[in-house]
């Protein structure tokens, strides 16, 4: 997605050869126009899949998911990383290790909102080692829901997550695939599915 790549080039900050900071438009401050374009792109890629719900993880996956949900006309469910007094019954949970935060969280979704009749689109902001996506897949499996695919805003193509998911037969649609973060520069993979 050209608009996204331009935004990453203009505002993304390379902190190391493994870490890209995009908090000016995705992870702290949100660019609504960019999120709308991202939501439209995800909706276009998955429109024929009869999605009934979108599943994401708090917090940076929520904005692109809501925009895609708006385009597809479906609800958005987000997995919580922290315990809540109101989220305490019929929980579907999974363990997820965060690459950037170097911590493990138990993510949870109420089973009241996902069922075996659902066809899910999973959306997340980053794909690095694939742990968040695997956790969300685990939750979908526990609910008996079908997963049409995973939409990723930014995939770190030089890390194992994308390959791990694709090797399992999961459809992964990444809007920008970063091939490298060397010398303070972002290089993108030239690929058909990164319009």
C-alpha positions in Angstrom: 0.0 0.0 0.0 1.8 3.0 -1.3 0.2 5.6 1.0 1.3 3.5 4.1 4.8 3.0 2.7 5.2 6.8 2.2 4.0 7.5 5.7 6.5 5.0 7.1 9.3 6.6 5.1 8.3 10.1 6.2 7.4 9.5 9.9 8.8 6.1 10.9 11.8 6.1 13.1 14.3 3.2 12.9 15.4 2.5 16.5 17.5 -0.6 15.6 17.8 -3.2 13.0 14.7 -4.9 14.6 12.6 -2.0 15.8 10.6 0.5 13.8 8.8 3.2 15.7 5.5 4.4 14.1 3.8 6.1 17.1 3.1 9.3 15.2 0.4 7.6 13.2 -0.3 4.1 14.4 0.9 3.1 17.9 0.3 6.2 20.0 -1.2 8.9 17.9 -3.6 7.7 15.2 -3.9 9.2 11.7 -7.7 8.8 11.0 -7.3 9.3 7.2 -4.6 6.7 6.9 -6.6 4.3 9.2 -9.6 4.8 6.9 -7.5 4.0 3.8 -6.1 0.9 5.6 -9.6 -0.2 6.6 -10.8 0.1 3.0 -7.8 -1.9 1.8 -8.4 -4.7 4.2 -12.1 -4.7 3.4 -11.3 -4.9 -0.3 -8.9 -7.8 0.2 -11.4 -9.8 2.3 -14.8 -8.6 0.9 -15.5 -11.9 -0.9 -14.8 -14.0 2.3 -18.1 -13.4 4.0 -16.5 -12.1 7.2 -18.9 -11.9 10.2 -16.5 -10.4 12.7 -13.1 -8.9 13.0 -10.8 -10.0 15.9 -7.8 -7.9 17.0 -5.7 -7.3 20.1 -5.5 -4.1 22.2 -4.5 -1.5 21.6 -2.8 -0.6 18.3 -4.9 -3.1 16.3 -8.2 -1.4 17.2 -8.1 1.6 14.9 -7.4 -0.3 11.6 -9.9 -3.0 12.7 -12.7 -0.5 13.4 -12.2 1.1 10.0 -12.2 -2.3 8.3 -15.3 -3.3 10.3 -17.0 -0.1 9.2 -16.3 -0.9 5.6 -17.4 -4.6 5.9 -20.3 -3.8 8.1 -19.3 -6.2 10.9 -18.5 -5.9 14.6 -14.9 -5.7 15.9 -13.8 -7.7 19.0 -10.6 -7.0 20.7 -8.6 -9.3 23.0 -7.7 -7.6 26.3 -4.2 -7.9 27.7 -5.3 -7.1 31.3 -7.8 -8.5 33.7 -11.1 -6.7 34.0 -13.9 -6.9 36.5 -16.4 -6.9 33.6 -14.6 -9.5 31.6 -14.8 -12.5 33.9 -17.2 -15.1 32.5 -16.9 -17.5 29.5 -13.3 -16.3 28.7 -11.3 -17.6 25.8 -7.6 -16.9 26.6 -4.2 -17.4 25.1 -0.6 -16.6 26.1 1.2 -14.0 23.9 4.8 -12.9 24.1 5.4 -9.3 23.0 8.5 -8.8 20.8 8.8 -5.1 21.6 7.8 -5.1 25.3 9.7 -8.4 26.1 6.8 -9.6 28.3 4.2 -12.3 28.1 0.5 -11.4 28.5 -2.6 -13.5 28.8 -5.0 -12.2 26.2 -8.8 -12.8 26.7 -12.0 -12.4 24.7 -15.5 -13.1 26.0 -16.8 -16.3 24.4 -20.2 -14.5 24.2 -19.0 -12.6 21.2 -17.3 -15.4 19.1 -19.0 -18.6 18.1 -18.6 -21.6 15.8 -20.8 -19.8 13.2 -18.4 -16.9 12.8 -16.0 -16.3 10.0 -13.2 -14.1 11.4 -10.8 -11.7 9.9 -7.9 -11.1 12.3 -6.2 -7.7 12.1 -3.1 -6.5 13.9 -0.7 -3.6 13.6 2.7 -5.4 13.3 3.8 -8.9 12.5 7.2 -9.8 13.8 7.6 -13.2 15.4 3.9 -14.0 15.0 3.0 -14.5 18.6 0.0 -12.1 18.8 -1.4 -13.7 15.6 -0.9 -17.2 17.0 -2.7 -16.2 20.2 -5.6 -14.8 18.3 -5.7 -17.9 16.1 -5.8 -20.0 19.3 -8.7 -18.0 20.6 -10.6 -18.4 17.3 -9.9 -22.2 17.4 -11.2 -22.4 21.0 -14.4 -20.7 19.9 -14.8 -23.0 17.0 -14.8 -20.0 14.6 -13.3 -20.1 11.1 -10.5 -17.7 10.2 -10.6 -16.3 6.7 -7.1 -14.7 7.1 -5.0 -12.3 8.9 -4.6 -8.6 7.9 -1.3 -7.0 9.0 -0.6 -3.3 8.7 3.2 -3.6 8.8 5.0 -7.0 8.5 8.7 -7.3 9.4 9.6 -9.6 6.6 13.0 -10.3 8.0 11.5 -11.9 11.1 9.9 -15.3 11.2 6.2 -14.5 11.9 5.0 -14.2 8.3 6.7 -17.4 7.2 5.5 -19.3 10.3 1.9 -18.3 9.6 2.0 -19.0 5.9 3.7 -22.3 6.5 0.7 -23.3 8.6 -1.6 -22.5 5.6 -2.9 -19.2 7.0 -3.7 -16.5 4.5 -1.7 -13.4 5.5 -2.3 -10.0 3.8 0.3 -7.4 4.8 -0.1 -3.9 3.6 3.6 -3.1 3.9 6.4 -5.7 4.2 9.6 -4.3 5.6 12.6 -6.2 4.4 15.2 -4.3 6.4 16.0 -1.6 8.9 19.7 -1.1 8.3 21.6 2.2 8.6 18.5 4.0 9.9 16.6 3.3 6.7 13.5 1.3 5.9 13.5 -1.0 2.9 10.3 -2.5 1.6 9.7 -5.8 -0.1 8.6 -5.5 -3.7 5.6 -7.8 -3.8 2.3 -8.1 -5.6 0.3 -7.9 -2.4 1.8 -4.6 -1.2 -0.1 -2.2 -3.5 
